Amino acid sequence: MTKDVLITISGVQMLDDDDEDVEMVTRGDYYQKNGKHYIMYDEQMEGFEGTVKNIIKVSPGSVDIIKKGITSAHMQFEKNKKNLSCYNTPLGDLVIGIQANRIRIDEEEDCLKINVEYSLDINYQHASDCNIMLDIQSVHKPTADTCFA
């Protein structure tokens, strides 16, 4: 995988009778160290000044999402384990609980696909069942042969 990557993050929150879909596509950086994948990207929050720096760390059987900036959190997804963390936002702090029910990681030479199904609690109350999909693809620089083809 190249250092420059295209990241597609898709999410679904399943609330009572309503599903809410969200998708974001951005460029970022990738590296692998000690058998773990690291994906880094910046995010702009709509309606707020400033940037959120995101790091996604993918290990066999777990995914961590670390946010730093105007929003900060460390969300840990581990199969059949509930993790609690504080999610700091410009509008206030929340205690979130994440219980990952399924984690699937598919790795190829220029592609990494991650799918996590989890239950989300906010301030100790069940909020929704969720599914997040990450698709990380190498960005290839065009060569002289492909620029004018």
Secondary structure, 3 states (H helix, E strand, C coil): CCCEEEEEEEEEEEECCEEEEEEEEEEEEEEEECCEEEEEEEEECCCCCCEEEEEEEEECCEEEEEEEECCEEEEEEEECEEEEEEEEECCEEEEEEEEEEEEEEEEECCEEEEEEEEEEEECCEEEEEEEEEEEEEECCCCCHHHHCC
